[in-house]
Amino acid sequence: MTVTDEALSHAPGAAAGDDRSAAGDDRGGPVGDTAGARVAAALARDLDEGFAALYEAYRGAVFSTALRLCGRWAEAEDLSAEAFLRAYRALTGYEAQRIAGLRPRAWLLTILTNVWRNSLRSAARRPAPGPIEDAPDPPDPGEGVEDAAARHETGRELAGLLDLLPHQQRAAVVLRHVTDLPVAEIAAVLDLPEGTVKSHISRGLARLRALRTAPGTAEPVRSAPDPEQKGGHR
């Protein structure tokens, strides 16, 4: 079974399955990781059985995030698989008390974003990847970029536009409007202050709006390294 099995049978906003509660923190209430305590307790009791619960609870969120970060299905599969592999390896070295205190969703997505960042370093040495494969139809021109980012049927246009954003802005927009994380959790995933996360989201959305109305932006190209990106990663 691959990471994408059934993962995209749900809308991305609900991709985390049991994880989701009410609407986002800046949209009328906190988004809670309601599966987190259950999964952490299961991992602390038995690593293998708990990891199966971890995978079932978060495979959708991990893959949906990876797909919008990289814009290509096969690469998203690779990123997701690598993230889960690294998570399992890390858990084998954790004591039960540390596992029980994990916030699994934020922890997994931190691993995923670091795997993605590492993949960017070698992107220049690889042949240019093809466009996103799962949804050829472009988004509705009248649709807001927040709604377009949250739709599974986003298509190649938005994938290409996301690829034009600086890396930190892209990650912040994807985590907020695809994975539907609250700002506080995004700050934990990206290891940034909440104010900086809000700024990245705001600037990223403004940039997407500008790109959608600018000529000559239909073809996706690789974005330049983020000038605001922190020097080191965990």
Secondary structure, 3 states (H helix, E strand, C coil): CCCCCCHHHCCHHHCCHHHCCCCCCCCCCCCCCCCHHHHHHHHHHCHHHHHHHHHHHHHHHHHHHHHHHHCCHHHHHHHHHHHHHHHHHHHCCCCHHHHHCCCHHHHHHHHHHHHHHHHHHCHHHCCCCCCCCCCCCCCCCCCCHHHHHHCHHHHHHHHHHHHHCCHHHHHHHHHHHCCCCCHHHHHHHHCCCHHHHHHHHHHHHHHHHHHHHCCCCCCCCCCCCCCCCCCCCC
